Amino acid sequence: MKTKITGHDLKALGFTQGKWMKEAITYINGNKLEGEEMKTYLEQFKSPDPIGLHTTAVDFSINIKAENEEEKYNVDKVINSMQTLMKTPTLVGGAIMPDACPAGPDGTIPVGGVAVAKNAIHPGMHSADICCSVMLTDFGKADPKDILDAAHANTHFGPGGRDRDSQFRFPKALLEAFESNYFLKDGNMLQIARSHLGTQGDGNHFLFVGTSKKTGNTMMVTHHGSRGPGARLYTKGMKIAERFRKELSPDTKKQNAWIPFETEEGQSYWDALQIIRAWTKTNHEVLHNSVAETLELEIENRYWNEHNFVFKHGNLFYHAKGATPMDAKFMPDITGPRLIPLNMSEPVLIVEGNTTKTNLGFAPHGAGRNVSRTQHRKSKTGSTMQIFKEETLGLDIRFFSKEIDITELPSAYKNAKAVRQQMDEFNLGEVIDEVMPYGCIMAGDWQKNAPWKVRREKKKQNRK
C-alpha cells in the first residue's frame, strides 16, 4: 500500500512551506501521484531563483546642487544613498529634487527622491506618512485673521485623535471602502480612521493663511498626511513586503522590500493606497469646509496634490518620497495647479510644469533640510522666544500646543531662494502665483507638556 505524501516529504524535496502545500498534498494523495508524475505536478510550486541586485546602479537624474559646504555634505549623502537604492532589482529610473535630504541608512530613498519600479510597490519608499499632501482653498476677500482664528478653533494638532464629541462625520462611502479592503477592514483601523479625521499630526505639518500675490484673495493651505490609518497600512505593507523579499530577493535591503503588483496582495495593497488617499483628501476637506461654515463664506476655488505617494502609469510605479507630481497622468482628480510650500515666512508657490526626461514629471515638494532637528536646535543661541520673534517678525505664527518648536522655524530649512533658482535651472515647474504669508498654525513642541509628562509631574508633586 502506497504511503501518503505529507508536508515533511515536500519540504525534504526542497519545497518551501506555504498556503499552496495543503491543497497540493490533497491533490497528490487524491490522484495517487508518484514518481515523475508527481514531480511534473510539483514543478509549478518551485520557488523561483533569487532575484539579484543590479550590478550597477540604474541611471537617475540629479536636479540639485550644493550652494555651500554644509549643503555639499548633504547632497553627497543623498547621491550616495540613491546610488545604492538604484541597485534594487525592480527599479528602472529615478530622480532627486533640489529639496532632497537623507531619510535613513545608505540605500534609503531620500526625501525629495523619486524611484520608478516595474510591477512593484515598495512600502518603504512612501513611508508611514502615506499621501502627505497639501490643499488650498480660496476664500475670496475674507479677512486673513478671521480665517486663521476660525481654523485654529476647528483644527487639531498633536498625537492621537478627536474625542467622540468633536469628531467629524465619517462618510458612508469611505467606511464601505475601508470595510471592503483586506488591509483596512480591522476594527482598530476603522476606530482610528474615525477619530483621526480632522487632525493634522505634528512635525512639519501646518495650516497656513495668506493672500494671493496675483488676486489679493485670502487663501488657506493645509499640509498633512494620512495620520494613524496610513501609518497602520504602512506597517502591514512592510510585513507583506518583507515576506516577499525573503522569498524573491534576499539581497535587497529590508527598507526596499516590495510587493509584486500582480499578486493578490499587490492588488489589495494598491487598492488600500487609493482608499487612504481618499481618506486624506477628506481629512483636508473637513477642515477647510469647517472654516467656511463657521464664517458663512463661499469657497471660490480649491485644489490639492499629494507629494508623498505612489503614482501608477501603465506597469510603472513612481514612488515620490517628497516630490510634487506635475504630470496630470499621475492625478485622476486634478482640478488646478500644484502647491509647493517653503517655510512659514515664505510664500506657498502655485506652480505648473511639463514632464522632461530629467524631472520624470515631478517638482520639489518644499525647501528641505540640510541638518537634522537635533543639529539645528544645538546650532541656535539665545532664548527660544528671542529667536522666534526674530524669525517670524510681522507674521501671526501659532503653535497648537502653546510651546514653540524651534526646529520648524525658517532657519531650520534650506534657503528658499536657492530652491527656487534650482527649480528654474532644472526646469522643475513655473511659478504662476504665490500665497504671501499672513500666519500659520503648527503643532509646536507638544512633547514638552505631553499628558503623560503632566501626569508624571503630578505624581512627583504628590509624593513630595
N, C-alpha and C positions, 0 to 999 in steps of 0.2 A: 504493500500500500504506500502510495506517494506521500511524503511528509509535506505538510502545508508550509508555504513561504511565510516568513514573519519579517517585521521591520528590521530585526537584527541581521537577517540574511541579506537584505538590500543594502544595509549600511556596510556590511562586510564586502559587498561588491563595489563599494566606493560611492554610493549614492548619499546625498545629504537629506536629512530628515526634513519634512515639510508637510503642508496640507495635502499634497498630492499622494502621499505614501499610503494612507489608509484606503483610498479609492483604488490605487494600483494593486495593493495586496488582495483586495476583494476580487478585482478583475482577474488577476493571475490564478488565484485559487479556484475561482468560479469556472474559469475556462481551462483549468488544468494545464497551464502553460509551463514548459520546461525547456531546458537546453537553449538552442539557437532561437527558438520561437519566443521564449521569454526575454532573451537579450534584445531581440529586434523590437519587442514591445517597449522595453525599458529605455531604449535609445532616446525617446522624446523627453525623458526626465533627467538626462545627464546635465550636470552643471556646466555652463559654458566655460571656456578657458578664461582666466582672469584678464580683464582689460587693463593694459599697462598705460602709464602716463605717456604723454607726448615726449619724445626725446629732446625736442627743443620747444621753447615757448611759442605758442601761436602769436602772430603779429598783433599788436594793439596800438591804438593811436594815443599820442601824448599831447593833450591840449592844455599844458600847464608849463610854466617856467618859474624858477626861483627869482624873487626880487631882492633877496638879501641872504646872508649866511644862515640865519635861522630857518628860512624857508628852504634853503638848499638841503639841509639835513632832512627836512620833512619830505620834500619832493623825491630825494634819493630813496628814502624808505618806502614811499608809495610805489615808485617804479620797480624796486626790487621785489616787493610783495606781489605786484601784478605779474612780474616775470615768472615767479613761482606758481601763482594762480593759473596762468595761461598754459601750464603743462597738464591741467586737468583734462582727461580724455574726451569729455563731451564738448569742450569749448572750441568755437570756430572763429571768434572775433572778440574785440574788447576796446575799451577807451577809458581814459581818465580825464576829468574836468579840472578847470582852474581852482576849484574849491576842494580838491582832493586832500585827504589826510588819512593816516593809518587808522585801522579799526581793529587790530588784533595781531596775533603772531604772523610771521612771514607766511605768505600764501593766502592770507585772508583778503577778500575783496575790500579795497579801501572805501571809505566814504567818498563820494564823488567818482565812483567807478561804475563801469558798465561791462558786463560779461555776457556774451551770446553763446547759448548752448543749443545743441541739436537734439530735439526729442527728449529733453531732460529738464526737470525743475530742481533747483538747488535751494532748499530752505535756508541754508546758511548765508546765501547771497542776497536774501531780502531781510534776514534777521528778525528779531522779535517784534520790532515796531512796523509790522506789515502795513502797507498803504499809508505811511506817513505822508501827509498831504496838506494842501493849502486851499482855502476857499475865500472868495471875495464877494461881498455884497455892496452894491452901490445904493446908498440911502439918499441920493439927491442932495438938497441943500440943508440937510439936518445939521444941527449943532454937534461938532465932534465930541464935546464934553458930555452932552446928553447921551450920545451913543456909547461912550466909554462907561458912563455911570450905569446905564441900563445893562450893558454887557457884564459889568462887574457884579451886579445883583443876580444875574442869571447863569453865569458860567460856574465852573467848578474845577479847581486845580488841585494837584496833590495826589497822593496814593488813594486807593480804594474807590468806592462808588458813592452814589447818592442813596440816602435813606428812602424808605418807601414813600414818605410824604412829599419828597421833592423830585421823584423820578418822572421822566418824560414818558409819554405813551409809546409802547413798543409796537411798530406797525405789524399788522397781521401777516402780510405777505413776507416780511422779513423773518418773522417767527416760523412760518411754514418752511421757508428756505433752510433755516438752521435745523429744523426737525427732520428734513429730508436728506441731510448730508451725514455720512459716516463720521467725519471728523468733528462735527459741530453739534450733534444732537444730544450729548450727555447733559444731565441736569445742572451740573456746576457751570458748564459753559453758558447755558441759557440764563442762569441766575446772574452771572457776571455781565453778560451782554445787556441785560435789562438795567442793572444798577450803574453800569459804566456809561450808558447813553447820556450824552450831555456833559461829559467830563473831558479834561484836556491833559491830564497827567502832569509831568514835571519836566526838568531839564530845559531844553531849548524850545519847548512848545510855548506858544504865545497867543494872545489876542491883541491885534494891532489896529489902531484907528488913525486915519489920516485923510488927506484931501488930494484929489486928482490934480496933477500939475496941468493937465490939459483942460479940464472942465470946471475945476473947483469943487466938484461934488465930494461929499463925505463918504468914505469907504471903510468897511471893516474887513479885516483879514484874520482868519483863524488858522493855526498850524498845530496839527496833532495827528496821531495815527490811530490804530485800531484798539489801543488800550488792552484790557485783560483778554478779550476774545482773541485778538491777534497773537498775543504772547502765548496763549494756550495752544493755538493752532500751530505755531512755530515749534513748540516743544514736541507736539505729536508728530509733526512733519520730520523733524530731525531724527526721531526714533525710527521712523519708517525708512528714511534715507540711509541711516546707519546700517540697518538690516541689509539693504541692497548693496551698500558699499562693501561689506564683509564678503558678500557673495560674488559681486561683479568686479570690484576693483579695490582690493585691499591696500594697494599702494597709494590710493587717493587720500589726501588729508581729510580728517574727520569733518572739519568745517566746510569742506567742499563736496560732501556726500550728496548724491542725487536720487530722485525718484524718477524712474523711466516713465515718460508721459503715456506710453501706450499700454501700461499695466492698469489694472483696476484701481490700484492705489493712486497712480498718477492722475487718472481721470477724476477720481474723487477729490484729490488734493487741489487740482486745478479749479474744480467747481467750488471748493471751500474758499479758495482765494477770492473768487468773484463775489461770494456772499459776504466775506469780510470787507471787501471793497465797498459793497452796497451799505453795510453797517457803518463804515467810516464816513461815507458821504452823508448818510442820515445823521450821524453824530455832529457833523458840521452844521447841517441844515437846521436841526432843532435849536441850536444856539443862535444862529442868525435870525431864524423866524421868531424866537422869543423876544429878541430886541425890537423887531418890527412891531410885534403885538403889544409890547409894553408901551412903546411910544406912539402906537397907532400910525405907523409910517407905511407908505407904499415902497415896495422894492423896485428900483429902476433897472437893475441888471445884476446878474450873478454868474460866476463861472468858477471852475476849480480844476486842480490837477494834482495827482499824486506824484511823489518824487522818490518813493522807496517801494518798489513793486516789481512784479514780473510781467512783462508785456509779450504777448504771443503774436507772431506773424508767420503763417504757414507752419513749418515744423521747427521754427527757431524761437527760442525763449530768451528775451532780452532782460537780464537781471540788472535793474538800476538801483544801486545802493547809494541813494542820494544823487540823483540826476533827473532833470526835468524833461519829460517827453515832449518833443517839439512836433514830431510827425503825427498827423491825425490818425494814421492807421493803428496807433497804439491805444487810442482812447475812443471807445464806442459811443460815448455820450458827450463828445466835445461840443461846447457851446460858445467858446470865446478864446482869447489869447491865454498865455500861461503866466504864472506868477513866480518870481524869484525874490525872496526876502534876503536882506543882507545882515543888518543888525538893528537894534531898537532905535538908533539915531539916524539911520539911513533910510531912503525910500524903499518901498517894495516895488520892484521892477515889473512892469507889464510888458511881456515880450512875445514876438512871433519869430519864426525862423524856418529854414529849409534843411532838409537832410543832405548831408555830404558823406563822402567816404570816411572822413576822419571824425565826424561827430556822431555818426550812426543814428542820427535823428534825435539827439539829446543835447541839453544845455546844462550849465551848473544848477544846483538847487539852492545855493546860498553863498555865504562868504567862507565857510570852513574855518578850521582852527590850525594854528601852527604848533601849539603846545597843548598839553593836557590841562584839564581843570586844575589839578593839583599844582602843576608848574606855574600856571597863571596866577593862582592865589598866592604862591610864595613870592612871585615877582613884584607884587604890589606893596608899596609902602604908604604909610599914613592910615588914618582911620577909614573904616568902611564908608561912613557917611560922607566924609570929605571926597573920597574917590567917586562915590555915587553922584554927588552934586556936580563935580567937575565933568563927568562923562555924559550926564543927562540934562545939562543946562537947557532950560526952555521947554522941556518935554514933561508930560504928565505920565510918569512911569510908576506903576504899582506892582507890588508883589502880593499875591493872594494870601500867603502865609504871614504877611506883615514883616518878613525878615528878608533883607537884601541878599540876593545871590550874586556875589561879586564875579563869579565865573560866567555870568551871562551879560555882563556889561560890554560895550562896544570894543574895548581893548582886548577882549578875550578872542576876538575873531580876526581873520585876515583883513588886510587893507581893502576896503570895498572898492576904492578907485582902481586898484590893481586888478581886481577880479573883473571889473567892467572893461578895462583895457584889454585883458586877455580874451574876454568874450568877443570883442571886435576883431582882435588879431587872429583868432582861430575860427571865426565865423560860427559862433555859438548862439545866435539869436540877435534880433534887433529890438531895442527898447522903443516901444511905441507910446508909453505913458509911464508915469511914476506916481505912486501914492506917497505924498510927502508926509513925514511923521508928525502926529499930534501927541500920541501917547500909546502905551500898551500895558497889558497885564501879563505877568508870568507867575509861575508857582512860587518862586523865591526859595529860600533855604528852609523848606518845610521840616527838614530833619532836626533843626535847632530846637523847635518846640513840638516835636512829634508827640502824639498822645502817649506812646509807651514811655517816652522820656519824662513827660509830665507826671505820669503815674509813679514812675520810679523815684522821682524827686520828692513827691508827696510822701511816699513810704519812708524815705530817708528822714524827712522832717518829723514824721510821726514817731519814728524810733528815738529821735533826739528828745 
